[in-house]
Amino acid sequence: MGDDELADLRRRRMEQLQRQAADQQSMEDELERQKQMESQIHMVLMQILEPEARERLNTIKLTKPDFAKAVEQQLVMLAQSGRIRQRITDDQLKELLKQLVPSKRDYKITRK
């Protein structure tokens, strides 16, 4: 193997390592940004939800994380737009959840 080939291999390997380091840094930055957003959402929810309502939302988050995330985002948007004037109680959250959950269809099969 010649000196030129060895230098070329070293250069390629160095470029590959630099790309990996840049990718890892961008992933870390993205994780940090997501943590900050979650922290901000959490702070807004602490301000607009009563403790019982917050507990109910956390319970929903355990069973249906995607649905809970959508509810959180909607609550934050309502708060930011100024449509929420007072803290949301557990009963108010229940009513909101009833509106957001699609109604289930009941099928009744009768045999002849």
RODO-2510 file (C-alpha; in nm, 4 decimals, decimal comma):
residues 112
     n   res          X          Y          Z
     1     m     0,0000     0,0000     0,0000
     2     g     0,1434     0,3340    -0,1017
     3     d     0,1648     0,6543     0,0950
     4     d    -0,1024     0,8147    -0,1232
     5     e    -0,3489     0,5321    -0,0583
     6     l    -0,2819     0,5414     0,3149
     7     a    -0,3272     0,9186     0,3277
     8     d    -0,6513     0,8861     0,1308
     9     l    -0,7815     0,6200     0,3724
    10     r    -0,6922     0,8368     0,6707
    11     r    -0,8636     1,1381     0,5163
    12     r    -1,1812     0,9359     0,4459
    13     r    -1,1863     0,7916     0,7957
    14     m    -1,1370     1,1373     0,9467
    15     e    -1,4260     1,2761     0,7384
    16     q    -1,6458     0,9843     0,8466
    17     l    -1,5660     1,0458     1,2138
    18     q    -1,6386     1,4176     1,1756
    19     r    -1,9765     1,3422     1,0141
    20     q    -2,0625     1,1017     1,2953
    21     a    -1,9693     1,3609     1,5557
    22     a    -2,1809     1,6254     1,3797
    23     d    -2,4783     1,3853     1,3575
    24     q    -2,4473     1,2994     1,7253
    25     q    -2,4326     1,6684     1,8176
    26     s    -2,7443     1,7451     1,6127
    27     m    -2,9281     1,4558     1,7810
    28     e    -2,8280     1,5874     2,1235
    29     d    -2,9453     1,9366     2,0263
    30     e    -3,2794     1,7944     1,9098
    31     l    -3,3243     1,6052     2,2372
    32     e    -3,2455     1,9187     2,4354
    33     r    -3,4976     2,1179     2,2312
    34     q    -3,7651     1,8519     2,2893
    35     k    -3,6955     1,8550     2,6636
    36     q    -3,7330     2,2331     2,6701
    37     m    -4,0642     2,2148     2,4839
    38     e    -4,1947     1,9474     2,7206
    39     s    -4,0863     2,1574     3,0157
    40     q    -4,2704     2,4613     2,8793
    41     i    -4,5854     2,2547     2,8149
    42     h    -4,5634     2,1146     3,1672
    43     m    -4,5347     2,4648     3,3154
    44     v    -4,8374     2,5893     3,1211
    45     l    -5,0402     2,2860     3,2271
    46     m    -4,9416     2,3462     3,5905
    47     q    -5,0819     2,6975     3,5607
    48     i    -5,4110     2,6138     3,3882
    49     l    -5,5077     2,2773     3,5433
    50     e    -5,6289     2,2032     3,8937
    51     p    -5,4387     1,9182     4,0654
    52     e    -5,7235     1,6677     4,0103
    53     a    -5,7415     1,7519     3,6398
    54     r    -5,3641     1,7229     3,6081
    55     e    -5,3794     1,3821     3,7765
    56     r    -5,6517     1,2681     3,5350
    57     l    -5,4448     1,3817     3,2375
    58     n    -5,1404     1,1947     3,3717
    59     t    -5,3502     0,8807     3,4074
    60     i    -5,4669     0,9145     3,0495
    61     k    -5,1062     0,9647     2,9440
    62     l    -5,0215     0,6208     3,0853
    63     t    -5,2916     0,4449     2,8860
    64     k    -5,3151     0,6560     2,5702
    65     p    -4,9984     0,8652     2,5307
    66     d    -5,0830     0,9955     2,1816
    67     f    -5,4306     1,1085     2,2836
    68     a    -5,2955     1,2722     2,6006
    69     k    -5,0305     1,4557     2,3962
    70     a    -5,3016     1,5880     2,1632
    71     v    -5,5100     1,7038     2,4610
    72     e    -5,2074     1,8750     2,6158
    73     q    -5,1291     2,0555     2,2918
    74     q    -5,4879     2,1685     2,2572
    75     l    -5,4968     2,2964     2,6148
    76     v    -5,1720     2,4869     2,5631
    77     m    -5,3044     2,6416     2,2417
    78     l    -5,6235     2,7484     2,4199
    79     a    -5,4207     2,9008     2,7017
    80     q    -5,1879     3,0850     2,4656
    81     s    -5,4771     3,2238     2,2637
    82     g    -5,6374     3,3558     2,5817
    83     r    -5,9502     3,1420     2,5605
    84     i    -5,8881     2,9916     2,9053
    85     r    -5,9581     3,2544     3,1705
    86     q    -5,9541     3,0373     3,4843
    87     r    -5,8034     2,7110     3,5985
    88     i    -5,9658     2,3999     3,4538
    89     t    -6,1272     2,1695     3,7079
    90     d    -6,1544     1,7935     3,6838
    91     d    -6,5200     1,8143     3,5768
    92     q    -6,4372     2,0639     3,3028
    93     l    -6,1570     1,8378     3,1796
    94     k    -6,3987     1,5433     3,1734
    95     e    -6,6372     1,7418     2,9540
    96     l    -6,3531     1,8421     2,7230
    97     l    -6,2397     1,4810     2,6955
    98     k    -6,5941     1,3682     2,6129
    99     q    -6,5990     1,6161     2,3273
   100     l    -6,2618     1,5029     2,1954
   101     v    -6,3200     1,1276     2,2134
   102     p    -6,4993     1,0024     1,9041
   103     s    -6,8272     0,8337     1,9815
   104     k    -6,8245     0,4573     1,9684
   105     r    -7,0668     0,2742     1,7503
   106     d    -7,2579    -0,0143     1,8947
   107     y    -7,3344    -0,2993     1,6652
   108     k    -7,6154    -0,5328     1,7506
   109     i    -7,6384    -0,8578     1,5638
   110     t    -7,9615    -1,0497     1,5754
   111     r    -7,9828    -1,4054     1,4523
   112     k    -8,2926    -1,5405     1,2879
***
